[in-house]
């Protein structure tokens, strides 16, 4: 029995390390691209003093934090590493906050494109840097409302009766000792944010389509705004799908075997959780004529420096 258990344990450890590697490699690539994009948006005054680039920075910052925290939680779960409830609570709270920032920021960015097309003469007075910074503060305030659900832990005292604060299972929002009021608040807030974001972006999209048929509208600007808003809807859909990732995996776990479930889990995680977090960099880094040359310059410089350091004797 001892001779058989050692190879089995080694094989299980090898599988967990392999599964972590499969997701960590693309995650590191996307984190590198996102961090380069963030550095690009702070490298020139035209990016720091333009409202849509400031909003893009906020969106990209939230996606980058979400990507890093999600991967950390994934590695902890894959390697079956248990942490304490306070540390898990901090990680899941940060994850929930930045997850809500993405759809709310997309709403403000869509409103910016709506004003630029439908009210071009008033765009400069409506979308000012002061109002943009105020909007970003409101975005963070709205996204931080779930802190109230975490504070309710102090009221319900769910840690009473525990011998230790060490978690018995891997860290996730579902495995935290949240009371029913906290869970209901989280679900209501998430549904309200995503439903409101969907309605707002759809309204901006339809308004731009209608304005594009007007003779007084700049056709080129309306066409670009139309494509941008369509991409915002795709981004919102992917963000919404990431919130449904765990429930879907939970349903599939009842009808599939372990190996198949692990493979599905990895595919879903890469496509639904990791990839959408890098979508903003890909969209704006490639489409925006102002960002593209600066981003490519920084990417190529970093890659050249890395290759040179690897090839140095």
N, C-alpha and C positions, 0 to 999 in steps of 0.2 A: 504494500500500500504506500509506503514511503517513497519507494523508487518510482511509482506511478504519479504521485502527487507533485513531485518536483518538476518534471517536464510539463505537467499541466499548468502549474503556477507560472513557469517561465513563458509558456505559450500565451497565457492570459496577459501577462505583463507586456509581452511583445506586441500583442494585438492592440492594447491600449496605447502604447507608444506610437504605433503605426497610425492609428486613428487620429491621434493628436497631431502627428506630422502632416497628415493629409490636409487638415484644416489650417494648421499654423503657417504653412508655406504661402498659400494665397492671402491669408490674413496679413502676413508681414509685407507682402508686395503691395497690398492695398493701403496699409498703414504708411508705407514709404511714399506712395503717390499722394495720399491725403496730406501728409506732413509737408511734402514739397509744395503742394498747392496752397496750404496755409502760409508757408513762408513766402510764396509768390505774391499772395494777396497783401502781405505787409511790406513788400520790398519797394513799392513805388507809391508815390503820393496820389496818383490817379486812382488807385485801388482803395486807398485808405479814406479818400474824400468823396467817393461815389456811393450813393445809397445802395444800389443793387449789389455792389461788390462787398459792402459791409454786411448786408443781409446774407450774401453767399458765404462769407466767412463764418457767420454765426451758424448757418446750416451745416457747413463742413466741419466745424469744430464739434458740434453735437454728434454728427455721424462718426467722427474719428474716436471720440470718447466711447460711444456706444459700441463700436467695433472692438476696441481694446478691452472693455469690460466684458463683453459677450464672449470673447475668446478666452479670457481669464477664467470665467465661470465654466466654459466648455472644458478647458483643460482640467480644472479641479474635479469636474464630474467624471471625465473620461479616466482619470488616474485614481478616482475614488478617494480623493483627499478631502477630509472633513475639516471644517473651520468652525469658529464660534458663531453663535447667533448674532452678536453685535457686528462682527466683521461682515457676515453675510447680509445683514440688514443694511449696512452702509453701501455695499456693492450693488445690491438690488435696487436700493433707492436711487442711486446715481443712474443706474441703467433705465429705470422708469422715467426719471426726469428728462434725460436726453432723448429718450424715445418719443416723448410728447413734444419736444422742441422742434423736431423735423416737420411734422404736419402744420404746426402753427406758423413756423417760418415760411413754409411754402405758400400759406395763405397771404402773408404780407408781400412776398415776392410776386405773387399773382396779381395782387392789387396794384403793385407798382407798374406792372406791364399793362394792366387795364387802364390806369390813369394815363400812361404814356401814349396809348393809342387813341383812347376815347376823348381825353382832355389834354392834348399835347401842349397847349398854351399855358395851362395851369400846372403842369407836371412839376416844374421847377419850384413852385411855391407850395405845392402839396407835399411832395417828397423831399424834404430838407434833411440835412444831417441831424439836426436836433430832434426832429420828429422820428427819424429812423432809430436813433439811440433810445428814445422813449419807447418805441415799438419793441425793440429788443428787450428792454427791461420788462415790458408787459408780457412778452413771450416767455421769459424765464419765470415770471410770477405765476402765470397760468399753468405752466408745466410743473411747477413746484407744489401745486395744490395737493398732490398725493402725499406730501409730508404730513398732512393732517391724519391720514390713515395710519402712518407710522407712529404718530404721537398717540393715537388711540391705544397702542400697545401698553403705554404707561397707565392708561385708565383700566384696561382689562386685566393687567398683570398676568399675561399668559406664561411667564417663566416660573410661576409658583408651582412647586412640586417637582421641579427638575433637579436632579442630583448634580448636573453640570451644565454649563452653557455650551458645551461641545455638541455640535449637531450630529444626529445619528445618520442622516442621509446627506446627499450632496446639496450644495447651496443653490437655491432657486427661490423665486417669489412664492411658488406653491408650497414649498417646504418650510417657509418661515411661519412662526406661530402668530399669524394674523387673526384678529377677531372677525366675526361675520360682518360687523359694521365697516371695518377697514377694507375687506374684500369687496363689499358692495360699492363702497365709495370709489375704489380703483376701477371697477368695471364700468360704473356710470360715467366717471370722468373720461375714461378711454373711449367709450362709445360716443360721448358728446363731442369730444375733440375731433375724432375722425369723421363723424357725420357732418359736423359744421365745416370742417376743412373741405370735405368733398363737395358740399353745396356751394361754398364760396368760390372754389377754383372752377367748378362747372359754370357758375354764373359769369365769372370773368372770361372764361373760354367762349361762351355763347355771345357775350357782349362784344368781344373782339371780332368774332365771325360776322356779326351784324354790322359792326363799324367798318369792316374791310370792304363791304359792298357800297359804302358811301363814297361819293365822288370826291369829297373833301379830305378823305383819309389817305395818309401815305401808305401805298400798297406794300412797299418793301418792309416798312416798319410793322405793319399789321400782319404780314406773312411770318415775319420772325417771331412776333409776339404769339401768334397762333401756334407755332411749333413749340415754343417754350412752354406755353400753358399746357399743351398736350403732354409734354414730357413731365410737367409737374403732376399731372393726373397719374401718369405711370409711376412716378416716385411715390405718390401717396398710396397707390394700390400696393406697391411692394412693401412700404412701411406697415400697412394694415395687414398684409399677409404674414409679416414677421411676428405680429402679435398672436396669430393663429397657429404658429409653428408647433408649440408644445401641445395644445389640445389635439391637433391632427396626429402627432406622434403618439399621444396617449390612446387614441382610438385604434391606430394601426397596431399598437402593441398587443391588443386583444385578439388579433386575427392573423398575425404573422409570426414566424419564428425569430429567434434572437439575431441570427446573422443577417437575415433579410432586413430586419428592423434597423440594425446598425448601419447598413449600407444606405437605406432610405433616409435615415437620420443625417448622415454625412452629406448626401446630395441636397436635402432640404436646407440644411444649415448653411452650406456654401452658397446656394442659389437664392435663398430667401432672407438670410440674416447677414452674411458677409458681403455679397455682391451689391445689394442696394446701398450699403454704407459707402461704397466707392463710386456710386453712380453720379453724384454731383460733380466730382472731379472730372470724370470722363465726359459728362455733358458740356460743362462750361470750359474745361480745358481744351477741348477739341473744337467746339462751335464758336466760342468767343474769340474774335480776331485780335482783341487787345491782350487777352490772357495767354493765348496759345504760344506766341514766340517767347514770352518770358518764362512760361512753365517749361517748355522744351529746353530752354537754355539752362535752367536750374537742374532739370532731370539729367541732361547730358553731362553737365559738369559733375554732378554727384556720381554718375555711373563711370565717367572717365577717371575720377579720383579713386573710386573703388577698384577698378581694374588695374590702375597703375600701382596702387598699394599692394594688390595681390601678386602682381608680376614683379615687384621689386625684390632684389636678392636679399 
